[in-house]
Amino acid sequence: MREHYKNENMETNVSDRFATIAQEARKLAPEERAQLVDDLMESLHPGDERLDALMLTEAKDRLAAIERGEMGTTDVASAIARIRAK
């Protein structure tokens, strides 16, 4: 049996099982919901350990450069405005 499922972000027909799981997931603490999202995304797109290690190294290098004053930062709103202005 399928039912109509609605929330602020999506409206679609889904199984009763999905609706139940989604309803239960919303009862989780924000940190638990974030971990659930991470786990589900990993199940859809398994990570590449080599790529993950490279990305972590890059992130650490960039953070170190920022802390040394060698690299600046931009807030999201400014970055989006700059992109839209092009």
MARKOL-248708 format. One record per atom (N, C-alpha, C, O, CB): residue in one letter; atom name; x, y, z. Coordinates in Angstrom, 3 decimals, decimal comma. Glycine has a CB too. Layout:
N
@r->a&a->CA&east->X&north->Y&up->Z;
...
This chain:
86
@r->m&a->N&east->0,842&north->-1,187&up->0,000;
@r->m&a->CA&east->0,000&north->0,000&up->0,000;
@r->m&a->C&east->0,883&north->1,245&up->0,000;
@r->m&a->O&east->1,884&north->1,301&up->0,714;
@r->m&a->CB&east->-0,956&north->0,001&up->1,222;
@r->r&a->N&east->0,517&north->2,229&up->-0,791;
@r->r&a->CA&east->1,270&north->3,483&up->-0,848;
@r->r&a->C&east->0,398&north->4,591&up->-0,284;
@r->r&a->O&east->-0,826&north->4,576&up->-0,416;
@r->r&a->CB&east->1,720&north->3,814&up->-2,309;
@r->e&a->N&east->1,059&north->5,550&up->0,347;
@r->e&a->CA&east->0,327&north->6,697&up->0,858;
@r->e&a->C&east->0,995&north->7,969&up->0,375;
@r->e&a->O&east->2,137&north->7,960&up->-0,086;
@r->e&a->CB&east->0,252&north->6,669&up->2,398;
@r->h&a->N&east->0,270&north->9,041&up->0,488;
@r->h&a->CA&east->0,831&north->10,328&up->0,092;
@r->h&a->C&east->1,578&north->10,889&up->1,286;
@r->h&a->O&east->1,022&north->10,998&up->2,379;
@r->h&a->CB&east->-0,279&north->11,317&up->-0,402;
@r->y&a->N&east->2,837&north->11,246&up->1,078;
@r->y&a->CA&east->3,699&north->11,736&up->2,145;
@r->y&a->C&east->4,073&north->13,184&up->1,844;
@r->y&a->O&east->4,494&north->13,498&up->0,730;
@r->y&a->CB&east->4,972&north->10,848&up->2,293;
@r->k&a->N&east->3,922&north->14,069&up->2,834;
@r->k&a->CA&east->4,230&north->15,474&up->2,635;
@r->k&a->C&east->5,110&north->15,974&up->3,772;
@r->k&a->O&east->4,917&north->15,593&up->4,927;
@r->k&a->CB&east->2,941&north->16,308&up->2,539;
@r->n&a->N&east->6,055&north->16,808&up->3,454;
@r->n&a->CA&east->6,711&north->17,650&up->4,431;
@r->n&a->C&east->7,038&north->18,951&up->3,730;
@r->n&a->O&east->6,657&north->19,134&up->2,574;
@r->n&a->CB&east->7,993&north->16,971&up->5,028;
@r->e&a->N&east->7,742&north->19,875&up->4,406;
@r->e&a->CA&east->7,986&north->21,182&up->3,814;
@r->e&a->C&east->8,845&north->21,088&up->2,558;
@r->e&a->O&east->8,747&north->21,947&up->1,682;
@r->e&a->CB&east->8,650&north->22,093&up->4,823;
@r->n&a->N&east->9,684&north->20,059&up->2,455;
@r->n&a->CA&east->10,651&north->19,988&up->1,371;
@r->n&a->C&east->10,277&north->19,033&up->0,247;
@r->n&a->O&east->10,826&north->19,145&up->-0,849;
@r->n&a->CB&east->11,959&north->19,594&up->1,916;
@r->m&a->N&east->9,365&north->18,101&up->0,481;
@r->m&a->CA&east->9,026&north->17,175&up->-0,585;
@r->m&a->C&east->7,596&north->16,692&up->-0,461;
@r->m&a->O&east->7,016&north->16,662&up->0,625;
@r->m&a->CB&east->9,974&north->15,996&up->-0,581;
@r->e&a->N&east->7,059&north->16,325&up->-1,573;
@r->e&a->CA&east->5,710&north->15,795&up->-1,626;
@r->e&a->C&east->5,739&north->14,665&up->-2,646;
@r->e&a->O&east->5,985&north->14,899&up->-3,829;
@r->e&a->CB&east->4,647&north->16,909&up->-2,002;
@r->t&a->N&east->5,493&north->13,456&up->-2,197;
@r->t&a->CA&east->5,591&north->12,319&up->-3,099;
@r->t&a->C&east->4,800&north->11,145&up->-2,533;
@r->t&a->O&east->4,391&north->11,171&up->-1,372;
@r->t&a->CB&east->7,067&north->11,925&up->-3,326;
@r->n&a->N&east->4,587&north->10,132&up->-3,338;
@r->n&a->CA&east->3,976&north->8,906&up->-2,863;
@r->n&a->C&east->5,081&north->7,989&up->-2,370;
@r->n&a->O&east->6,065&north->7,763&up->-3,074;
@r->n&a->CB&east->3,131&north->8,225&up->-3,976;
@r->v&a->N&east->4,927&north->7,470&up->-1,187;
@r->v&a->CA&east->5,941&north->6,588&up->-0,620;
@r->v&a->C&east->5,264&north->5,438&up->0,098;
@r->v&a->O&east->4,063&north->5,464&up->0,370;
@r->v&a->CB&east->6,872&north->7,356&up->0,341;
@r->s&a->N&east->6,058&north->4,441&up->0,395;
@r->s&a->CA&east->5,513&north->3,287&up->1,101;
@r->s&a->C&east->5,230&north->3,638&up->2,558;
@r->s&a->O&east->5,795&north->4,586&up->3,104;
@r->s&a->CB&east->6,480&north->2,095&up->1,017;
@r->d&a->N&east->4,358&north->2,867&up->3,167;
@r->d&a->CA&east->4,069&north->3,037&up->4,592;
@r->d&a->C&east->5,347&north->2,878&up->5,408;
@r->d&a->O&east->5,555&north->3,585&up->6,393;
@r->d&a->CB&east->3,001&north->2,022&up->5,060;
@r->r&a->N&east->6,185&north->1,961&up->4,998;
@r->r&a->CA&east->7,439&north->1,711&up->5,716;
@r->r&a->C&east->8,315&north->2,964&up->5,714;
@r->r&a->O&east->8,868&north->3,343&up->6,746;
@r->r&a->CB&east->8,203&north->0,523&up->5,083;
@r->f&a->N&east->8,436&north->3,599&up->4,555;
@r->f&a->CA&east->9,226&north->4,824&up->4,475;
@r->f&a->C&east->8,648&north->5,898&up->5,381;
@r->f&a->O&east->9,381&north->6,541&up->6,132;
@r->f&a->CB&east->9,290&north->5,329&up->3,031;
@r->a&a->N&east->7,343&north->6,093&up->5,317;
@r->a&a->CA&east->6,692&north->7,114&up->6,122;
@r->a&a->C&east->6,946&north->6,876&up->7,611;
@r->a&a->O&east->7,191&north->7,822&up->8,361;
@r->a&a->CB&east->5,188&north->7,137&up->5,836;
@r->t&a->N&east->6,887&north->5,626&up->8,033;
@r->t&a->CA&east->7,139&north->5,286&up->9,433;
@r->t&a->C&east->8,586&north->5,581&up->9,815;
@r->t&a->O&east->8,853&north->6,164&up->10,866;
@r->t&a->CB&east->6,815&north->3,810&up->9,691;
@r->i&a->N&east->9,514&north->5,173&up->8,956;
@r->i&a->CA&east->10,936&north->5,415&up->9,227;
@r->i&a->C&east->11,219&north->6,918&up->9,280;
@r->i&a->O&east->11,927&north->7,385&up->10,173;
@r->i&a->CB&east->11,820&north->4,738&up->8,146;
@r->a&a->N&east->10,673&north->7,671&up->8,335;
@r->a&a->CA&east->10,890&north->9,118&up->8,309;
@r->a&a->C&east->10,339&north->9,773&up->9,561;
@r->a&a->O&east->10,970&north->10,659&up->10,137;
@r->a&a->CB&east->10,243&north->9,735&up->7,070;
@r->q&a->N&east->9,163&north->9,333&up->9,979;
@r->q&a->CA&east->8,549&north->9,887&up->11,186;
@r->q&a->C&east->9,416&north->9,585&up->12,407;
@r->q&a->O&east->9,609&north->10,458&up->13,253;
@r->q&a->CB&east->7,125&north->9,317&up->11,383;
@r->e&a->N&east->9,931&north->8,384&up->12,511;
@r->e&a->CA&east->10,801&north->8,011&up->13,630;
@r->e&a->C&east->12,124&north->8,772&up->13,573;
@r->e&a->O&east->12,650&north->9,181&up->14,608;
@r->e&a->CB&east->11,063&north->6,496&up->13,624;
@r->a&a->N&east->12,655&north->8,961&up->12,384;
@r->a&a->CA&east->13,934&north->9,666&up->12,238;
@r->a&a->C&east->13,818&north->11,098&up->12,748;
@r->a&a->O&east->14,766&north->11,623&up->13,333;
@r->a&a->CB&east->14,390&north->9,662&up->10,765;
@r->r&a->N&east->12,669&north->11,735&up->12,534;
@r->r&a->CA&east->12,488&north->13,103&up->12,999;
@r->r&a->C&east->12,499&north->13,207&up->14,516;
@r->r&a->O&east->12,694&north->14,295&up->15,058;
@r->r&a->CB&east->11,198&north->13,661&up->12,464;
@r->k&a->N&east->12,297&north->12,111&up->15,197;
@r->k&a->CA&east->12,319&north->12,113&up->16,663;
@r->k&a->C&east->13,740&north->12,068&up->17,215;
@r->k&a->O&east->13,950&north->12,301&up->18,405;
@r->k&a->CB&east->11,525&north->10,932&up->17,200;
@r->l&a->N&east->14,714&north->11,772&up->16,362;
@r->l&a->CA&east->16,103&north->11,700&up->16,799;
@r->l&a->C&east->16,643&north->13,094&up->17,107;
@r->l&a->O&east->16,142&north->14,097&up->16,599;
@r->l&a->CB&east->16,968&north->11,018&up->15,731;
@r->a&a->N&east->17,663&north->13,133&up->17,940;
@r->a&a->CA&east->18,359&north->14,392&up->18,213;
@r->a&a->C&east->19,032&north->14,861&up->16,919;
@r->a&a->O&east->19,344&north->14,036&up->16,060;
@r->a&a->CB&east->19,416&north->14,222&up->19,372;
@r->p&a->N&east->19,256&north->16,155&up->16,768;
@r->p&a->CA&east->19,889&north->16,651&up->15,539;
@r->p&a->C&east->21,185&north->15,929&up->15,181;
@r->p&a->O&east->21,416&north->15,625&up->14,011;
@r->p&a->CB&east->20,168&north->18,119&up->15,675;
@r->e&a->N&east->22,023&north->15,653&up->16,159;
@r->e&a->CA&east->23,284&north->14,957&up->15,889;
@r->e&a->C&east->23,036&north->13,545&up->15,365;
@r->e&a->O&east->23,751&north->13,064&up->14,485;
@r->e&a->CB&east->24,143&north->14,900&up->17,158;
@r->e&a->N&east->22,027&north->12,894&up->15,909;
@r->e&a->CA&east->21,701&north->11,543&up->15,455;
@r->e&a->C&east->21,133&north->11,572&up->14,032;
@r->e&a->O&east->21,440&north->10,699&up->13,220;
@r->e&a->CB&east->20,694&north->10,881&up->16,419;
@r->r&a->N&east->20,306&north->12,579&up->13,735;
@r->r&a->CA&east->19,777&north->12,702&up->12,374;
@r->r&a->C&east->20,903&north->12,959&up->11,381;
@r->r&a->O&east->20,900&north->12,413&up->10,278;
@r->r&a->CB&east->18,736&north->13,831&up->12,299;
@r->a&a->N&east->21,858&north->13,787&up->11,771;
@r->a&a->CA&east->22,997&north->14,064&up->10,892;
@r->a&a->C&east->23,791&north->12,780&up->10,638;
@r->a&a->O&east->24,211&north->12,525&up->9,510;
@r->a&a->CB&east->23,913&north->15,154&up->11,511;
@r->q&a->N&east->23,996&north->11,978&up->11,670;
@r->q&a->CA&east->24,715&north->10,718&up->11,499;
@r->q&a->C&east->23,927&north->9,761&up->10,605;
@r->q&a->O&east->24,510&north->9,048&up->9,788;
@r->q&a->CB&east->24,989&north->10,067&up->12,866;
@r->l&a->N&east->22,617&north->9,746&up->10,759;
@r->l&a->CA&east->21,772&north->8,904&up->9,910;
@r->l&a->C&east->21,905&north->9,326&up->8,447;
@r->l&a->O&east->22,031&north->8,480&up->7,562;
@r->l&a->CB&east->20,294&north->8,983&up->10,361;
@r->v&a->N&east->21,878&north->10,624&up->8,199;
@r->v&a->CA&east->22,049&north->11,128&up->6,831;
@r->v&a->C&east->23,400&north->10,687&up->6,286;
@r->v&a->O&east->23,486&north->10,197&up->5,160;
@r->v&a->CB&east->21,928&north->12,675&up->6,789;
@r->d&a->N&east->24,456&north->10,858&up->7,076;
@r->d&a->CA&east->25,792&north->10,431&up->6,641;
@r->d&a->C&east->25,812&north->8,945&up->6,299;
@r->d&a->O&east->26,357&north->8,544&up->5,271;
@r->d&a->CB&east->26,831&north->10,729&up->7,731;
@r->d&a->N&east->25,218&north->8,139&up->7,164;
@r->d&a->CA&east->25,193&north->6,689&up->6,931;
@r->d&a->C&east->24,421&north->6,341&up->5,652;
@r->d&a->O&east->24,856&north->5,490&up->4,876;
@r->d&a->CB&east->24,563&north->5,967&up->8,136;
@r->l&a->N&east->23,286&north->6,994&up->5,438;
@r->l&a->CA&east->22,498&north->6,727&up->4,237;
@r->l&a->C&east->23,238&north->7,177&up->2,976;
@r->l&a->O&east->23,237&north->6,471&up->1,968;
@r->l&a->CB&east->21,139&north->7,429&up->4,328;
@r->m&a->N&east->23,864&north->8,346&up->3,034;
@r->m&a->CA&east->24,633&north->8,821&up->1,881;
@r->m&a->C&east->25,791&north->7,869&up->1,577;
@r->m&a->O&east->26,073&north->7,583&up->0,414;
@r->m&a->CB&east->25,168&north->10,246&up->2,137;
@r->e&a->N&east->26,447&north->7,388&up->2,604;
@r->e&a->CA&east->27,551&north->6,439&up->2,409;
@r->e&a->C&east->27,037&north->5,152&up->1,764;
@r->e&a->O&east->27,727&north->4,549&up->0,942;
@r->e&a->CB&east->28,245&north->6,123&up->3,757;
@r->s&a->N&east->25,826&north->4,732&up->2,135;
@r->s&a->CA&east->25,278&north->3,508&up->1,545;
@r->s&a->C&east->24,946&north->3,693&up->0,067;
@r->s&a->O&east->24,976&north->2,729&up->-0,698;
@r->s&a->CB&east->24,029&north->3,071&up->2,305;
@r->l&a->N&east->24,631&north->4,918&up->-0,339;
@r->l&a->CA&east->24,333&north->5,196&up->-1,741;
@r->l&a->C&east->25,601&north->5,429&up->-2,556;
@r->l&a->O&east->25,683&north->5,055&up->-3,726;
@r->l&a->CB&east->23,420&north->6,407&up->-1,850;
@r->h&a->N&east->26,579&north->6,048&up->-1,920;
@r->h&a->CA&east->27,821&north->6,412&up->-2,602;
@r->h&a->C&east->28,996&north->6,047&up->-1,715;
@r->h&a->O&east->29,566&north->6,912&up->-1,049;
@r->h&a->CB&east->27,849&north->7,927&up->-2,956;
@r->p&a->N&east->29,362&north->4,773&up->-1,700;
@r->p&a->CA&east->30,466&north->4,359&up->-0,830;
@r->p&a->C&east->31,708&north->5,196&up->-1,103;
@r->p&a->O&east->32,054&north->5,479&up->-2,250;
@r->p&a->CB&east->30,780&north->2,866&up->-1,026;
@r->g&a->N&east->32,364&north->5,580&up->-0,021;
@r->g&a->CA&east->33,540&north->6,427&up->-0,136;
@r->g&a->C&east->34,752&north->5,683&up->-0,678;
@r->g&a->O&east->34,851&north->4,458&up->-0,604;
@r->g&a->CB&east->33,869&north->7,020&up->1,199;
@r->d&a->N&east->35,641&north->6,449&up->-1,209;
@r->d&a->CA&east->36,921&north->5,962&up->-1,683;
@r->d&a->C&east->37,927&north->6,389&up->-0,619;
@r->d&a->O&east->38,189&north->7,581&up->-0,462;
@r->d&a->CB&east->37,288&north->6,528&up->-3,132;
@r->e&a->N&east->38,488&north->5,440&up->0,107;
@r->e&a->CA&east->39,380&north->5,770&up->1,225;
@r->e&a->C&east->40,554&north->6,635&up->0,774;
@r->e&a->O&east->40,973&north->7,535&up->1,502;
@r->e&a->CB&east->39,903&north->4,491&up->1,879;
@r->r&a->N&east->41,082&north->6,376&up->-0,407;
@r->r&a->CA&east->42,205&north->7,162&up->-0,907;
@r->r&a->C&east->41,766&north->8,608&up->-1,147;
@r->r&a->O&east->42,465&north->9,550&up->-0,773;
@r->r&a->CB&east->42,769&north->6,543&up->-2,211;
@r->l&a->N&east->40,609&north->8,768&up->-1,768;
@r->l&a->CA&east->40,089&north->10,105&up->-2,025;
@r->l&a->C&east->39,758&north->10,812&up->-0,716;
@r->l&a->O&east->40,051&north->11,997&up->-0,558;
@r->l&a->CB&east->38,849&north->10,036&up->-2,922;
@r->d&a->N&east->39,148&north->10,092&up->0,223;
@r->d&a->CA&east->38,828&north->10,675&up->1,525;
@r->d&a->C&east->40,091&north->11,177&up->2,217;
@r->d&a->O&east->40,089&north->12,261&up->2,799;
@r->d&a->CB&east->38,111&north->9,647&up->2,413;
@r->a&a->N&east->41,170&north->10,395&up->2,156;
@r->a&a->CA&east->42,435&north->10,792&up->2,773;
@r->a&a->C&east->43,003&north->12,035&up->2,097;
@r->a&a->O&east->43,515&north->12,930&up->2,770;
@r->a&a->CB&east->43,449&north->9,643&up->2,704;
@r->l&a->N&east->42,916&north->12,095&up->0,763;
@r->l&a->CA&east->43,399&north->13,268&up->0,035;
@r->l&a->C&east->42,585&north->14,513&up->0,395;
@r->l&a->O&east->43,142&north->15,597&up->0,572;
@r->l&a->CB&east->43,340&north->13,018&up->-1,480;
@r->m&a->N&east->41,278&north->14,352&up->0,500;
@r->m&a->CA&east->40,418&north->15,483&up->0,847;
@r->m&a->C&east->40,703&north->15,979&up->2,263;
@r->m&a->O&east->40,702&north->17,182&up->2,520;
@r->m&a->CB&east->38,943&north->15,091&up->0,715;
@r->l&a->N&east->40,947&north->15,038&up->3,178;
@r->l&a->CA&east->41,261&north->15,416&up->4,551;
@r->l&a->C&east->42,579&north->16,172&up->4,599;
@r->l&a->O&east->42,689&north->17,183&up->5,292;
@r->l&a->CB&east->41,321&north->14,177&up->5,456;
@r->t&a->N&east->43,567&north->15,697&up->3,879;
@r->t&a->CA&east->44,864&north->16,379&up->3,824;
@r->t&a->C&east->44,700&north->17,784&up->3,258;
@r->t&a->O&east->45,254&north->18,738&up->3,805;
@r->t&a->CB&east->45,870&north->15,573&up->2,972;
@r->e&a->N&east->43,958&north->17,921&up->2,187;
@r->e&a->CA&east->43,717&north->19,231&up->1,579;
@r->e&a->C&east->43,022&north->20,168&up->2,556;
@r->e&a->O&east->43,404&north->21,333&up->2,674;
@r->e&a->CB&east->42,879&north->19,085&up->0,306;
@r->a&a->N&east->42,009&north->19,674&up->3,256;
@r->a&a->CA&east->41,284&north->20,505&up->4,223;
@r->a&a->C&east->42,214&north->20,962&up->5,347;
@r->a&a->O&east->42,168&north->22,121&up->5,758;
@r->a&a->CB&east->40,082&north->19,731&up->4,809;
@r->k&a->N&east->43,051&north->20,061&up->5,840;
@r->k&a->CA&east->43,999&north->20,428&up->6,899;
@r->k&a->C&east->45,010&north->21,450&up->6,392;
@r->k&a->O&east->45,345&north->22,395&up->7,106;
@r->k&a->CB&east->44,731&north->19,180&up->7,425;
@r->d&a->N&east->45,495&north->21,270&up->5,171;
@r->d&a->CA&east->46,451&north->22,214&up->4,592;
@r->d&a->C&east->45,828&north->23,601&up->4,438;
@r->d&a->O&east->46,472&north->24,611&up->4,722;
@r->d&a->CB&east->46,948&north->21,705&up->3,232;
@r->r&a->N&east->44,582&north->23,647&up->3,991;
@r->r&a->CA&east->43,905&north->24,937&up->3,818;
@r->r&a->C&east->43,668&north->25,616&up->5,159;
@r->r&a->O&east->43,859&north->26,826&up->5,283;
@r->r&a->CB&east->42,573&north->24,750&up->3,085;
@r->l&a->N&east->43,256&north->24,851&up->6,162;
@r->l&a->CA&east->43,040&north->25,416&up->7,488;
@r->l&a->C&east->44,350&north->25,984&up->8,037;
@r->l&a->O&east->44,368&north->27,078&up->8,600;
@r->l&a->CB&east->42,466&north->24,348&up->8,447;
@r->a&a->N&east->45,433&north->25,245&up->7,873;
@r->a&a->CA&east->46,739&north->25,728&up->8,339;
@r->a&a->C&east->47,125&north->27,021&up->7,616;
@r->a&a->O&east->47,652&north->27,940&up->8,243;
@r->a&a->CB&east->47,826&north->24,648&up->8,120;
@r->a&a->N&east->46,870&north->27,104&up->6,305;
@r->a&a->CA&east->47,182&north->28,316&up->5,540;
@r->a&a->C&east->46,349&north->29,499&up->6,024;
@r->a&a->O&east->46,850&north->30,620&up->6,104;
@r->a&a->CB&east->46,940&north->28,082&up->4,040;
@r->i&a->N&east->45,096&north->29,255&up->6,343;
@r->i&a->CA&east->44,227&north->30,315&up->6,869;
@r->i&a->C&east->44,766&north->30,792&up->8,211;
@r->i&a->O&east->44,863&north->31,993&up->8,463;
@r->i&a->CB&east->42,761&north->29,814&up->7,017;
@r->e&a->N&east->45,115&north->29,836&up->9,068;
@r->e&a->CA&east->45,626&north->30,192&up->10,391;
@r->e&a->C&east->46,950&north->30,942&up->10,314;
@r->e&a->O&east->47,240&north->31,756&up->11,191;
@r->e&a->CB&east->45,794&north->28,945&up->11,235;
@r->r&a->N&east->47,760&north->30,689&up->9,291;
@r->r&a->CA&east->49,034&north->31,390&up->9,101;
@r->r&a->C&east->48,833&north->32,731&up->8,404;
@r->r&a->O&east->49,779&north->33,507&up->8,269;
@r->r&a->CB&east->50,003&north->30,524&up->8,291;
@r->g&a->N&east->47,610&north->33,010&up->7,960;
@r->g&a->CA&east->47,327&north->34,256&up->7,278;
@r->g&a->C&east->47,691&north->34,234&up->5,804;
@r->g&a->O&east->47,732&north->35,285&up->5,165;
@r->g&a->CB&east->48,048&north->35,363&up->7,948;
@r->e&a->N&east->47,951&north->33,074&up->5,262;
@r->e&a->CA&east->48,332&north->32,941&up->3,854;
@r->e&a->C&east->47,132&north->32,820&up->2,925;
@r->e&a->O&east->47,266&north->32,953&up->1,708;
@r->e&a->CB&east->49,225&north->31,740&up->3,676;
@r->m&a->N&east->45,979&north->32,572&up->3,490;
@r->m&a->CA&east->44,769&north->32,376&up->2,699;
@r->m&a->C&east->43,616&north->33,035&up->3,440;
@r->m&a->O&east->43,522&north->32,949&up->4,665;
@r->m&a->CB&east->44,486&north->30,853&up->2,445;
@r->g&a->N&east->42,739&north->33,694&up->2,689;
@r->g&a->CA&east->41,584&north->34,330&up->3,298;
@r->g&a->C&east->40,356&north->33,439&up->3,235;
@r->g&a->O&east->40,388&north->32,342&up->2,677;
@r->g&a->CB&east->41,299&north->35,652&up->2,624;
@r->t&a->N&east->39,300&north->33,925&up->3,806;
@r->t&a->CA&east->38,026&north->33,208&up->3,769;
@r->t&a->C&east->36,944&north->34,148&up->3,250;
@r->t&a->O&east->37,112&north->35,367&up->3,256;
@r->t&a->CB&east->37,651&north->32,655&up->5,179;
@r->t&a->N&east->35,853&north->33,581&up->2,809;
@r->t&a->CA&east->34,701&north->34,334&up->2,335;
@r->t&a->C&east->33,445&north->33,697&up->2,896;
@r->t&a->O&east->33,302&north->32,474&up->2,875;
@r->t&a->CB&east->34,656&north->34,382&up->0,782;
@r->d&a->N&east->32,533&north->34,517&up->3,398;
@r->d&a->CA&east->31,282&north->33,954&up->3,898;
@r->d&a->C&east->30,426&north->33,510&up->2,709;
@r->d&a->O&east->30,596&north->33,995&up->1,590;
@r->d&a->CB&east->30,514&north->34,991&up->4,782;
@r->v&a->N&east->29,525&north->32,600&up->2,966;
@r->v&a->CA&east->28,712&north->31,984&up->1,912;
@r->v&a->C&east->27,898&north->33,019&up->1,146;
@r->v&a->O&east->27,838&north->32,972&up->-0,083;
@r->v&a->CB&east->27,781&north->30,937&up->2,508;
@r->a&a->N&east->27,281&north->33,937&up->1,845;
@r->a&a->CA&east->26,434&north->34,937&up->1,176;
@r->a&a->C&east->27,248&north->35,760&up->0,177;
@r->a&a->O&east->26,786&north->36,030&up->-0,931;
@r->a&a->CB&east->25,773&north->35,870&up->2,216;
@r->s&a->N&east->28,451&north->36,155&up->0,568;
@r->s&a->CA&east->29,313&north->36,933&up->-0,335;
@r->s&a->C&east->29,745&north->36,103&up->-1,539;
@r->s&a->O&east->29,774&north->36,602&up->-2,664;
@r->s&a->CB&east->30,552&north->37,447&up->0,417;
@r->a&a->N&east->30,078&north->34,845&up->-1,304;
@r->a&a->CA&east->30,511&north->33,962&up->-2,397;
@r->a&a->C&east->29,371&north->33,767&up->-3,393;
@r->a&a->O&east->29,589&north->33,825&up->-4,603;
@r->a&a->CB&east->30,984&north->32,589&up->-1,843;
@r->i&a->N&east->28,179&north->33,539&up->-2,901;
@r->i&a->CA&east->27,027&north->33,334&up->-3,795;
@r->i&a->C&east->26,739&north->34,617&up->-4,569;
@r->i&a->O&east->26,464&north->34,572&up->-5,768;
@r->i&a->CB&east->25,769&north->32,894&up->-2,989;
@r->a&a->N&east->26,801&north->35,755&up->-3,891;
@r->a&a->CA&east->26,559&north->37,031&up->-4,574;
@r->a&a->C&east->27,584&north->37,253&up->-5,680;
@r->a&a->O&east->27,235&north->37,718&up->-6,765;
@r->a&a->CB&east->26,601&north->38,200&up->-3,571;
@r->r&a->N&east->28,834&north->36,928&up->-5,417;
@r->r&a->CA&east->29,881&north->37,103&up->-6,419;
@r->r&a->C&east->29,645&north->36,209&up->-7,623;
@r->r&a->O&east->29,849&north->36,634&up->-8,760;
@r->r&a->CB&east->31,249&north->36,813&up->-5,815;
@r->i&a->N&east->29,217&north->34,974&up->-7,386;
@r->i&a->CA&east->28,948&north->34,029&up->-8,478;
@r->i&a->C&east->27,751&north->34,506&up->-9,299;
@r->i&a->O&east->27,783&north->34,462&up->-10,529;
@r->i&a->CB&east->28,687&north->32,602&up->-7,921;
@r->r&a->N&east->26,709&north->34,955&up->-8,629;
@r->r&a->CA&east->25,511&north->35,425&up->-9,351;
@r->r&a->C&east->25,767&north->36,686&up->-10,143;
@r->r&a->O&east->25,078&north->36,951&up->-11,128;
@r->r&a->CB&east->24,377&north->35,671&up->-8,383;
@r->a&a->N&east->26,756&north->37,475&up->-9,725;
@r->a&a->CA&east->27,066&north->38,718&up->-10,430;
@r->a&a->C&east->27,784&north->38,475&up->-11,751;
@r->a&a->O&east->27,858&north->39,372&up->-12,591;
@r->a&a->CB&east->27,911&north->39,610&up->-9,553;
@r->k&a->N&east->28,306&north->37,287&up->-11,938;
@r->k&a->CA&east->29,046&north->36,976&up->-13,174;
@r->k&a->C&east->28,131&north->36,756&up->-14,343;
@r->k&a->O&east->28,598&north->36,487&up->-15,450;
@r->k&a->CB&east->29,908&north->35,756&up->-12,984;
